[in-house]
Amino acid sequence: MNLHASGTGSGRPVRYLIRREPATRVELLAHGWTESQIHEYAWPMVVHAYAFAGDGRERLVPHHVRHSPTGFEFGYHGSGPAELARCLLIDYLDLHELADEDVPLPVSYQQFKRDLIGRLSRDSRQHVIGVETIEAWVRAQNTTGRP
């Protein structure tokens, strides 16, 4: 069963890229850095997630804050990986309009974190997750009766 609600066509994500890269100036300012600090200190590395559509278009996966106001992470089982797992599933299932409400997802993002996001190598700079991997995981959750 395909739970992806965005329909068919070239705009649907075919893969997700999770990449550790330097924070942007906008992110630093949003986290309280001053202009002086931006010019004085090395910028920290952060994790961004990108969705790639079948037509080659790339877009940033939105961060709907629930667990980690500082953003996404991977490679362990904490709040940053939970946030990434939740937001990837929200994007894959096209549930952005419900993301900031207290509505549960049709599958457990905490289990997605344990099964996939937490197991990614923390030492790697980037990971690619094909939607077929997410779709297979979602299908398995629906057949095992997990919430």
N, C-alpha and C positions, 0 to 999 in steps of 0.2 A: 504494500500500500504506500503510495507516495503522498506524504502529508504536506508537501511544499505547496503553499497556497498562491504563489505569485503566477501560476499558470505556465504555459509553454512559451517558447519564443527565445529570442537571443538575449533578452535581458536577465534571464534566470542565471544565478551563479552556477558555474561548473566546477569551480574550485575556490578554496580559501587559502590565502597566504598569511601566515603568522610570522612577523618579523620583529626582531629586536633591533632598534635603531635609535639614534639620538633624539631626545625630546625636541619638539618644535618650540620656537620662541613664544607662540601663543599658549602652548601648554605650560611653559615655565611661568609666564605671567599669571595664568589661571591658578597656578599652585602657589602664588604669593611671592615669586621672585621679583626683585627690583631690577630696573635697567642696569644698575651698577653691578649686581650679582651676575646678570646675564653676560656682561662683558668681562667679569673677573674670574668666574669659576668655569670648570669643565661642565658641559651639559650632561646630565644623566642619560642613561639608556632607558628606553621604555619599549613596551610591546604594543605594536599596532596590528590590526587584522584587516585584510583587504579581501573583498569579494571580486572575483573575475567572472564576467559573463561570457557566454558562448561567442559573442561578437567581439570579444577582446576588451570591452570596457572594464575599467577598474574603478572601484569605489571603496572608501573606508567603511568598515563595519561600525555602526554606531555603538557608542558605549552608553548603555542604559544602567546607571549606577544602582547597585543593590548591595554589594559586599565590599567593593574596593574603590573608594573615590580616587585613588591614585592610578587605577587602570588595570590592564590585563597582565597576566603572567602565564607561564606554563612550566611543566617539569616537576611539579610537586602538588600537594593536595590542599592548598590554602585558599585564601579569599581571592587573590588575583586570578588563579586558574578557574575558580568557580565563576568569576565574573566573565572570563573569556568563554567558558563553556555555555553559560546562559545566553550571552549575546550572539554567539555563533548559532545556537539553536533558534533564537528569536529571528535572526536573519534568514536562516534556512527555511523556517516555517512561515516566514513573512508575517510575524506577529508584532511588528513595531508599534502598532496603535494600542496594544495592550501592555507593552513592556513596562510602563511606569505605574501601572495599576497592580494591585495585589491579586493577580489572576495567575494560577499555576499553569505551567506549560503542560502540554499533553504527554510529555516524557520528562523524566528526572534529569535536570541539568547537573545535579550533584553526581549522579551515576555516570553521565557523559564525562564529567571531569575525572572521575576515578578510572573509567575505562579507557579514555583517550588522552585528554588534555594533560592530566597529571603524569602520564607515562612518556610524554615527549621529552627528548633529551634537553635538559636545561642548559647544556653547554653549547648547543647549536644556535646559530644566529637566526635561522628561519626554518619553518616547516610548511609543507603544502598538504592540505587535506582536500581530497576530491569529494564532491557531493555524493558520489557513489558510496564512499565510506560512511558518511553521515546517514544516508538513506538506509544502508544495511543495518547500521546501529539502531536507528529509529524502528525499523521493521522488526528487529530482534526484541526490542523492548515491548512492542505490541503483542508479540507472540508468547512472551514469557510471563505476561501479566503484571510486570513491574509498573509502578505508577509513573 
